[in-house]
């Protein structure tokens, strides 16, 4: 009698891949709302897919679609269809909605986040003297 290697059971996998590390927990609150994050995501990549925006912001695609509709209804962006894809165009000179910031346009927020993030060890920016 010869020893033969064991036959794997049907449906048995070899070595399952390890599970990805858990995502870091989201903070209880942030300075920007999901609407602000979606707006910034669209500004950074007007051709981004809904699923990509949702993943970047940390919300569902359905919530992303609702926020995009809110932003479009508010005049902050509009849709441009290109074949089967949708592209979004930001209206940068729209004002913030809250009375405390209503004198400011959203292009200031977009400009703040459009460049590369500052390095962690970078000194704070210096104030420019008025004159």
Backbone as a chain_set.jsonl record, in Angstrom:
{"seq": "XXXXXXXXXXXXXXXXXXXXXXXXXXXXXXXXXXXXXXXXXXXXXXXXXXXXXXXXXXXXXXXXXXXXXXXXXXXXXXXXXXXXXXXXXXXXXXXXXXXXXXXXXXXXXXXXXXXXXXXXXXXXXXXXXXX", "coords": {"N": [[0.822, -1.161, 0.0], [0.565, 2.21, -0.896], [1.343, 5.427, 0.271], [-0.725, 8.032, -0.437], [-1.078, 11.521, -1.331], [-3.263, 13.568, 0.651], [-6.562, 14.16, -0.518], [-7.966, 17.199, -1.324], [-10.963, 18.516, 0.079], [-14.022, 19.142, -1.7], [-14.545, 22.478, -2.719], [-12.91, 23.463, -0.771], [-10.526, 25.856, 0.1], [-7.109, 26.805, -0.498], [-4.983, 28.573, 1.109], [-6.565, 31.078, 2.648], [-6.545, 34.563, 1.83], [-5.19, 37.031, 4.002], [-7.334, 39.135, 5.944], [-7.995, 42.558, 5.089], [-6.504, 45.323, 6.883], [-8.449, 46.881, 9.479], [-10.352, 49.829, 8.78], [-9.392, 53.083, 9.903], [-11.095, 54.425, 12.749], [-13.796, 56.708, 12.239], [-13.851, 60.133, 13.154], [-15.962, 61.637, 15.682], [-16.947, 64.095, 14.911], [-16.381, 66.542, 12.317], [-14.712, 69.351, 10.759], [-15.635, 69.976, 8.234], [-18.601, 69.319, 6.396], [-20.231, 66.404, 4.932], [-21.225, 67.309, 2.529], [-19.416, 69.365, 1.935], [-17.07, 67.85, 1.639], [-17.733, 66.24, -0.576], [-18.051, 68.226, -2.523], [-15.397, 69.204, -2.621], [-14.112, 66.893, -3.526], [-15.208, 66.594, -6.087], [-14.278, 68.965, -7.207], [-11.561, 68.417, -7.255], [-11.447, 66.263, -9.003], [-13.265, 66.307, -11.623], [-14.3, 64.308, -13.223], [-14.646, 62.1, -11.718], [-15.949, 58.951, -10.624], [-19.082, 58.08, -9.116], [-18.823, 56.064, -7.174], [-16.136, 56.296, -6.555], [-15.986, 58.877, -5.455], [-17.656, 58.485, -3.254], [-16.178, 56.552, -1.807], [-13.89, 58.039, -1.206], [-14.926, 60.075, 0.427], [-16.141, 58.599, 2.39], [-18.75, 57.676, 2.545], [-21.917, 56.278, 1.461], [-22.591, 55.304, -1.98], [-25.215, 56.02, -2.649], [-25.814, 58.088, -0.808], [-23.925, 59.888, -1.726], [-24.92, 60.483, -4.288], [-27.277, 61.821, -3.527], [-26.223, 64.06, -2.216], [-24.832, 65.248, -4.354], [-27.037, 65.925, -5.909], [-28.253, 67.786, -4.174], [-26.247, 69.773, -4.205], [-26.305, 70.455, -6.88], [-28.961, 71.378, -7.154], [-28.736, 73.604, -5.511], [-27.181, 75.219, -7.039], [-24.418, 75.014, -7.011], [-22.938, 73.297, -8.546], [-23.015, 71.737, -11.799], [-24.254, 69.171, -13.943], [-22.652, 67.449, -16.625], [-23.251, 65.552, -19.319], [-21.43, 63.036, -20.945], [-21.522, 60.908, -23.241], [-21.861, 57.824, -21.775], [-20.922, 58.594, -19.384], [-20.846, 60.86, -16.574], [-19.924, 64.126, -15.939], [-18.879, 66.679, -13.725], [-19.272, 70.158, -13.212], [-18.005, 72.753, -11.369], [-19.422, 75.642, -9.882], [-17.726, 78.223, -9.116], [-18.11, 80.782, -7.987], [-20.232, 80.894, -6.292], [-21.874, 81.621, -3.236], [-21.303, 80.783, 0.245], [-23.754, 79.062, 2.229], [-24.477, 79.467, 4.916], [-25.411, 82.064, 7.167], [-23.299, 83.303, 8.59], [-21.089, 82.999, 6.992], [-21.814, 83.84, 4.525], [-20.863, 85.896, 2.91], [-18.627, 84.965, 1.686], [-17.134, 83.249, -1.081], [-17.305, 79.963, -2.549], [-15.021, 79.271, -3.935], [-12.806, 80.013, -2.482], [-12.628, 78.078, -0.451], [-12.247, 75.814, -2.031], [-9.82, 76.52, -3.227], [-8.178, 76.525, -0.983], [-7.921, 73.815, -0.409], [-6.951, 72.729, -2.752], [-4.272, 72.578, -3.424], [-1.131, 70.85, -2.725], [-1.005, 69.073, 0.375], [0.211, 70.623, 3.359], [3.476, 69.92, 4.693], [4.011, 67.85, 7.594], [5.961, 68.883, 9.381], [6.277, 71.462, 8.592], [6.66, 74.966, 9.01], [4.148, 77.244, 10.314], [2.245, 79.309, 8.037], [3.36, 82.637, 7.378], [2.054, 85.806, 8.311], [0.97, 88.186, 5.945], [2.032, 91.441, 5.74], [-0.189, 94.233, 5.856], [-0.588, 96.844, 3.482]], "CA": [[0.0, 0.0, 0.0], [1.364, 3.434, -0.961], [0.719, 6.607, 0.866], [-1.003, 9.071, -1.424], [-1.382, 12.784, -0.646], [-4.692, 13.721, 0.924], [-7.334, 14.857, -1.538], [-8.716, 18.274, -0.662], [-12.414, 18.441, -0.053], [-14.573, 20.059, -2.693], [-14.854, 23.802, -2.212], [-11.927, 23.913, 0.217], [-9.51, 26.733, -0.469], [-5.78, 26.56, 0.06], [-4.763, 29.513, 2.205], [-7.275, 32.323, 2.367], [-5.737, 35.768, 2.027], [-5.549, 37.704, 5.263], [-8.285, 40.243, 5.819], [-7.308, 43.857, 5.134], [-6.593, 45.945, 8.215], [-9.671, 47.685, 9.608], [-10.203, 51.27, 8.516], [-9.352, 53.826, 11.165], [-12.439, 54.912, 13.091], [-14.077, 58.094, 11.876], [-14.081, 60.972, 14.341], [-17.364, 61.924, 15.966], [-17.333, 65.279, 14.146], [-15.307, 67.143, 11.521], [-14.964, 70.753, 10.446], [-16.371, 70.033, 6.979], [-19.694, 68.361, 6.256], [-20.103, 65.531, 3.773], [-21.445, 68.147, 1.343], [-18.141, 70.021, 1.658], [-16.115, 66.846, 1.148], [-18.127, 65.864, -1.938], [-17.704, 69.371, -3.369], [-13.939, 69.204, -2.8], [-13.759, 65.737, -4.351], [-15.568, 66.917, -7.47], [-13.357, 70.004, -7.657], [-10.269, 67.785, -7.491], [-11.555, 65.357, -10.148], [-14.628, 66.461, -12.132], [-14.746, 63.102, -13.918], [-14.657, 60.975, -10.771], [-17.177, 58.16, -10.558], [-19.812, 58.181, -7.852], [-18.24, 55.13, -6.2], [-14.838, 56.839, -6.127], [-16.269, 59.995, -4.549], [-18.196, 57.898, -2.02], [-15.081, 55.922, -1.069], [-13.003, 59.093, -0.707], [-15.599, 60.804, 1.502], [-16.494, 57.645, 3.451], [-20.205, 57.554, 2.591], [-22.424, 55.361, 0.451], [-22.873, 55.92, -3.283], [-26.549, 56.624, -2.625], [-25.674, 59.375, -0.113], [-23.164, 60.747, -2.627], [-25.856, 60.959, -5.309], [-28.179, 62.8, -2.916], [-25.451, 65.281, -1.986], [-24.613, 65.865, -5.66], [-28.315, 66.533, -6.28], [-28.381, 68.989, -3.338], [-25.308, 70.777, -4.698], [-26.802, 70.912, -8.185], [-30.163, 72.179, -6.891], [-28.298, 74.857, -4.905], [-26.423, 75.994, -8.013], [-22.981, 74.926, -6.755], [-22.342, 72.542, -9.634], [-23.972, 71.213, -12.758], [-23.831, 67.933, -14.602], [-22.413, 67.443, -18.062], [-23.232, 64.17, -19.797], [-20.501, 62.742, -22.038], [-21.777, 59.49, -23.501], [-22.423, 57.152, -20.604], [-20.308, 59.162, -18.174], [-21.274, 62.184, -16.116], [-18.855, 64.978, -15.441], [-19.463, 67.775, -12.943], [-18.586, 71.446, -13.297], [-18.228, 73.576, -10.179], [-19.707, 77.071, -10.044], [-16.873, 78.68, -8.016], [-18.444, 82.084, -7.407], [-21.411, 80.786, -5.437], [-21.574, 81.96, -1.842], [-21.676, 79.809, 1.276], [-25.16, 79.162, 2.597], [-24.668, 79.884, 6.303], [-25.344, 83.529, 7.277], [-22.013, 83.772, 9.124], [-20.068, 82.926, 5.943], [-22.498, 84.095, 3.253], [-20.116, 86.852, 2.081], [-17.485, 84.26, 1.09], [-17.424, 82.351, -2.196], [-16.759, 78.616, -2.328], [-13.712, 79.093, -4.557], [-11.794, 80.129, -1.431], [-12.512, 76.759, 0.17], [-11.646, 74.917, -3.024], [-8.409, 76.909, -3.349], [-7.473, 76.112, 0.227], [-7.663, 72.374, -0.433], [-6.579, 72.238, -4.074], [-2.828, 72.356, -3.515], [-0.651, 69.739, -1.9], [-1.125, 69.275, 1.821], [1.485, 71.051, 3.953], [4.234, 68.881, 5.38], [3.738, 67.905, 9.033], [6.961, 69.665, 10.106], [6.393, 72.789, 7.993], [6.235, 76.058, 9.92], [2.891, 77.855, 9.875], [2.491, 80.435, 7.123], [3.493, 83.935, 8.045], [1.061, 86.792, 7.893], [1.455, 89.185, 5.009], [1.671, 92.766, 6.294], [-1.053, 95.042, 5.019], [0.065, 98.103, 3.205]], "C": [[0.884, 1.248, 0.0], [0.587, 4.572, -0.319], [0.514, 7.636, -0.229], [-1.351, 10.351, -0.673], [-2.889, 12.907, -0.42], [-5.364, 14.533, -0.176], [-8.133, 15.95, -0.836], [-10.21, 18.113, -0.906], [-12.87, 19.444, -1.093], [-14.882, 21.39, -2.033], [-13.859, 24.322, -1.186], [-10.871, 24.758, -0.488], [-8.178, 26.429, 0.195], [-5.586, 27.444, 1.273], [-5.529, 30.786, 1.889], [-6.365, 33.52, 2.639], [-6.149, 36.435, 3.323], [-6.488, 38.873, 4.995], [-7.519, 41.558, 5.858], [-7.449, 44.463, 6.517], [-7.865, 46.786, 8.3], [-9.37, 49.16, 9.346], [-10.158, 51.998, 9.85], [-10.752, 54.36, 11.48], [-12.599, 56.375, 12.688], [-14.311, 58.893, 13.144], [-15.575, 61.266, 14.495], [-17.847, 63.153, 15.204], [-16.123, 65.765, 13.368], [-15.671, 68.592, 11.223], [-15.762, 70.907, 9.155], [-17.461, 68.974, 6.968], [-19.41, 67.429, 5.082], [-20.338, 66.313, 2.483], [-20.137, 68.845, 0.95], [-17.121, 69.052, 1.091], [-16.45, 66.407, -0.272], [-17.763, 66.996, -2.9], [-16.206, 69.403, -3.648], [-13.473, 68.036, -3.665], [-14.057, 65.996, -5.817], [-14.627, 67.986, -8.023], [-11.992, 69.409, -8.007], [-10.288, 66.893, -8.73], [-12.974, 65.396, -10.682], [-15.176, 65.224, -12.842], [-14.797, 61.883, -13.007], [-15.998, 60.262, -10.802], [-17.788, 58.305, -9.174], [-19.173, 57.28, -6.797], [-16.894, 55.631, -5.69], [-15.028, 58.0, -5.149], [-16.744, 59.453, -3.207], [-17.08, 57.29, -1.169], [-14.159, 56.978, -0.457], [-13.612, 59.815, 0.491], [-15.941, 59.882, 2.673], [-17.995, 57.519, 3.642], [-20.643, 56.591, 1.497], [-22.595, 56.073, -0.89], [-24.249, 56.595, -3.318], [-26.516, 57.996, -1.932], [-24.919, 60.372, -0.992], [-24.07, 61.324, -3.707], [-26.795, 62.022, -4.749], [-27.462, 64.126, -2.678], [-25.173, 65.999, -3.305], [-25.891, 66.544, -6.156], [-28.534, 67.82, -5.482], [-27.491, 70.116, -3.873], [-25.749, 71.325, -6.05], [-28.038, 71.798, -8.004], [-29.804, 73.544, -6.296], [-27.479, 75.725, -5.84], [-24.916, 75.939, -7.84], [-22.238, 74.129, -7.812], [-23.433, 72.182, -10.626], [-23.357, 70.012, -13.456], [-23.628, 68.158, -16.088], [-22.321, 65.981, -18.476], [-22.268, 64.057, -20.974], [-20.621, 61.25, -22.323], [-22.455, 58.867, -22.297], [-21.889, 57.722, -19.296], [-20.912, 60.51, -17.841], [-20.073, 62.901, -15.546], [-19.532, 66.132, -14.716], [-18.611, 69.029, -13.096], [-18.996, 72.281, -12.093], [-18.532, 75.012, -10.602], [-18.98, 77.789, -8.897], [-17.287, 79.993, -7.353], [-19.755, 82.075, -6.619], [-20.98, 81.046, -3.996], [-21.973, 80.819, -0.907], [-23.112, 80.075, 1.71], [-25.391, 79.708, 3.997], [-24.527, 81.398, 6.407], [-23.985, 84.055, 7.756], [-20.916, 83.777, 8.061], [-20.626, 83.273, 4.564], [-21.777, 85.105, 2.362], [-18.938, 86.208, 1.358], [-17.96, 83.355, -0.034], [-16.736, 81.016, -1.968], [-15.406, 78.412, -2.984], [-12.572, 79.261, -3.555], [-11.557, 78.802, -0.729], [-11.828, 75.789, -0.783], [-10.164, 75.232, -3.18], [-7.578, 76.468, -2.161], [-7.06, 74.645, 0.17], [-7.185, 71.857, -1.781], [-5.086, 71.963, -4.224], [-2.417, 71.143, -2.701], [-0.788, 70.081, -0.417], [0.219, 69.726, 2.376], [2.163, 69.877, 4.666], [3.995, 68.986, 6.883], [4.707, 68.789, 9.812], [7.12, 71.085, 9.557], [5.956, 73.853, 8.976], [4.929, 76.646, 9.418], [3.174, 79.021, 8.947], [2.548, 81.743, 7.9], [2.457, 84.887, 7.488], [1.715, 87.792, 6.953], [1.05, 90.546, 5.558], [0.81, 93.541, 5.314], [-0.31, 96.323, 4.672], [0.029, 98.475, 1.837]], "O": [[1.828, 1.349, 0.783], [-0.64, 4.645, -0.374], [1.472, 8.063, -0.874], [-1.847, 10.31, 0.453], [-3.686, 12.407, -1.213], [-4.784, 15.485, -0.697], [-8.875, 15.687, 0.111], [-10.646, 17.64, -1.956], [-12.213, 20.455, -1.341], [-15.417, 21.433, -0.925], [-13.938, 25.478, -0.771], [-10.389, 24.392, -1.559], [-8.12, 25.874, 1.292], [-6.0, 27.075, 2.372], [-5.174, 31.502, 0.952], [-5.533, 33.499, 3.546], [-7.32, 36.408, 3.699], [-6.428, 39.511, 3.944], [-6.518, 41.678, 6.564], [-8.396, 44.16, 7.242], [-8.307, 47.343, 7.295], [-8.287, 49.66, 9.649], [-10.805, 51.585, 10.812], [-11.504, 54.706, 10.569], [-11.664, 57.17, 12.783], [-14.901, 58.391, 14.1], [-16.343, 61.152, 13.54], [-19.032, 63.251, 14.882], [-14.984, 65.447, 13.709], [-16.815, 69.003, 11.417], [-16.497, 71.883, 9.003], [-17.269, 67.866, 7.47], [-18.459, 67.642, 4.329], [-19.723, 66.019, 1.458], [-19.795, 68.907, -0.231], [-16.387, 69.393, 0.163], [-15.548, 66.222, -1.089], [-17.222, 66.743, -3.977], [-15.791, 69.607, -4.789], [-12.537, 68.182, -4.452], [-13.255, 65.66, -6.69], [-14.226, 67.916, -9.184], [-11.345, 69.855, -8.954], [-9.281, 66.772, -9.428], [-13.814, 64.607, -10.25], [-16.386, 65.107, -13.039], [-14.971, 60.76, -13.478], [-17.045, 60.883, -10.983], [-17.103, 58.612, -8.198], [-19.001, 57.694, -5.65], [-16.549, 55.416, -4.528], [-14.323, 58.099, -4.145], [-16.294, 59.901, -2.153], [-17.04, 57.491, 0.045], [-13.703, 56.828, 0.676], [-12.913, 60.13, 1.454], [-16.022, 60.332, 3.816], [-18.469, 57.286, 4.754], [-19.823, 56.142, 0.696], [-22.728, 57.296, -0.936], [-24.412, 57.635, -3.956], [-27.123, 58.951, -2.417], [-25.237, 61.561, -1.001], [-24.0, 62.515, -4.009], [-27.08, 63.014, -5.419], [-28.029, 65.193, -2.913], [-25.266, 67.225, -3.372], [-25.831, 67.617, -6.755], [-28.952, 68.832, -6.044], [-27.923, 71.263, -3.981], [-25.587, 72.513, -6.332], [-28.144, 72.85, -8.634], [-30.495, 74.531, -6.552], [-27.117, 76.846, -5.485], [-24.198, 76.73, -8.452], [-21.024, 74.276, -7.955], [-24.623, 72.306, -10.334], [-22.139, 69.858, -13.545], [-24.331, 68.946, -16.721], [-21.426, 65.257, -18.039], [-22.29, 64.883, -21.886], [-19.919, 60.432, -21.729], [-23.505, 59.333, -21.854], [-22.363, 57.36, -18.219], [-21.425, 61.212, -18.714], [-19.306, 62.339, -14.765], [-20.648, 66.516, -15.068], [-17.382, 68.962, -13.107], [-20.182, 72.486, -11.834], [-17.959, 75.523, -11.565], [-19.551, 77.949, -7.818], [-16.839, 80.277, -6.241], [-20.315, 83.13, -6.32], [-19.86, 80.725, -3.6], [-22.847, 80.009, -1.215], [-23.616, 81.19, 1.569], [-26.411, 80.352, 4.24], [-23.621, 81.97, 5.801], [-23.573, 85.145, 7.359], [-19.918, 84.482, 8.21], [-19.974, 83.025, 3.549], [-22.056, 85.164, 1.165], [-18.317, 86.841, 0.505], [-19.04, 82.769, 0.037], [-15.716, 80.94, -1.283], [-14.697, 77.47, -2.632], [-11.488, 78.713, -3.754], [-10.415, 78.442, -0.444], [-10.938, 75.037, -0.386], [-9.34, 74.321, -3.257], [-6.417, 76.085, -2.308], [-5.984, 74.276, 0.642], [-7.024, 70.647, -1.941], [-4.692, 71.176, -5.084], [-3.248, 70.492, -2.068], [-0.694, 71.243, -0.022], [1.262, 69.262, 1.916], [1.502, 68.969, 5.169], [3.796, 70.085, 7.4], [4.313, 69.391, 10.811], [7.994, 71.828, 10.002], [4.98, 73.663, 9.702], [4.627, 76.559, 8.227], [4.222, 79.658, 9.051], [1.884, 81.924, 8.921], [2.041, 84.776, 6.335], [2.865, 88.19, 7.144], [-0.129, 90.789, 5.815], [1.041, 93.515, 4.105], [0.492, 96.824, 5.459], [0.551, 99.528, 1.47]]}, "num_chains": 1, "name": "protein.A"}
